Amino acid sequence: MRLAEKLKEYENQYMFIKWVTGGEYGKLIYSGDDFIEFNVINIDSMEYSETLLIQSSLILEVAIGGSDIQRIIAEVSSKITSE
């Protein structure tokens, strides 16, 4: 199984992605055969700062769990209103 196929299972989830020229925390929006769409989260403000389209073959590492990811989920969840 290729990484792009596996990432399809994790669309709309928060994660850390490291690629050839950088790495960021964010939310995976779309995973296709040739690229992924990834919304980067500014850790300080917990706001989406940009959307990246990353060629799938350039991805080196993906972290889906861990304490940093849990903190991001908690911060984003606390901003959800019950309106």
N, C-alpha and C positions, 0 to 999 in steps of 0.2 A: 504494500500500500504506500502511496506517495503522501508526502506531507500535506499537499494541497487538498487531497481527498480526506485526510484525517481532520484537517482544520474545518472542513464543512460541518462537522458535528458540533463545533464550538462557536458557531456564528452567534452574535449578540451576547457574548460573554466577555468579561474583563480578563486581561492577560498582559504579560510582558512579552514583547517580541524583539528579538535581536536579529539584525540583518547586517550585511557586509559593511555598511557605512554608519551604523548607529543602532540604537535600541530605545524603546519607549514603552510606557504603560498606556493601556487604552482598551478600547472595545472593538472587537472584530465585527465588522459589518457584513462583509461578503468575502467568500473564498472561492475563487475560480481556478481553472487549470493554468492560466497564465499570470494572474495577479490576485492580490488580496486588497480589500479596502479596509482601512484601519483608522478609527478616530482616536487621536492622541489626547490623553488627559494631562493637563497641567497639574502636577501633584500638589503644588502650593494652594492653588485656587479651586481645585477639583472641578474645573470647567474644561470642556473640550476646546483644545487650542488649534487643532488643524486636522485635516483628513489626508491620509497618505494612501497612495496606490503603490504597492510594493510588488515587484516581480517575484513570483513564488520561488524561483530558483536562487534568489539572493538571501532567503531566510536561513539563518544559522541555528536559532534556538527559540523555543516557545515555552514560557512558564505559565501554566494555567492555575496552579494553586500556590499557596504560601502566605506568609503573614502580610507581605506588602499588598498582595492582591486582595486579601480579606479586608485590609484597611480601606482600600479604594472602594470596595463594595459597600462597606459600612458608611463611608462618607457620602457616597452617591445616594444610598438608601435613605439616609437621614434628611436629605433634601427633597424627598418625595412628599408631596402634600396629600392629605386625604380628602381633598375637595371633589 
